[in-house]
């Protein structure tokens, strides 16, 4: 009975740890196999510990080139989607205009629509416009589907803001620009940052929409897919592990900054 009572008290913690372990298991496998030295073309079975792939992360032809293209597209798509999405979110929350309800509904379409449908639609649009498929068509497509996620994240933050804070700033003779920079923007910053990070991850990771609109341009997900047909190089695991570690580091730094601010306020 004591064991049952202990299990009931800690059920939520145990379930959370098991779920977290399940989610992190693929990352652990990728990290382990980044130190593997396979005998054949496929890195699917453990053979021998080696640091060769870590010493030469760009040892595979065109891999780092495709990685560079993906990073460039992700950065520019994040900037474009974040700027446009933030302005749209403020407009939807703060202003009343015709077709506001329709715009609110349309914003969620890219999130609900299957990617293959959006990819085919964008490809049709670009072909009818006579656009050359490549870097810029990928960028436009990524901004379009990332926009909805930014609007959703920023809109939720703006709706929770206390308008009395901005009114207090205006009562203290702050102008519209000063109020926005000193009060509104810092409060909305967590939502904007969340939308930006989500946009970067979605853009860098996207394959379906990119594959339809890439032309001869090869991004990192497309390179990984193509490599899987011929043999998966260990360097792909190295890049994946490095990106996972960078993401974990950013989360830890963010948590440390948040805890420090809370201690200062206390």
Secondary structure, 3 states (H helix, E strand, C coil): CHHHHHHHHCHHHHHHHHHHHHHHHHHHHHHHHCCECCCCCCCCCCCCECCHHHHCCCCCCCHHHHHHHHHHHHHHHHHHHHHHHHHHHHHHHHCCCCCHHHHHHHHCHHHHCCHHHHHHHHHHHHHHHCCCCCHHHHHHHHHHHHHHHHHHHHHHHHHCCCHHHHHHHHHCCCCHHHHHHHHHHHHHHHHHHHHHHHHHHHHHHCCHHHHHHCCCCCCHHHHHHHHHHHCCCHHHHHHHHHHHHHHHHHHHHHHHHHHHHHHHHC
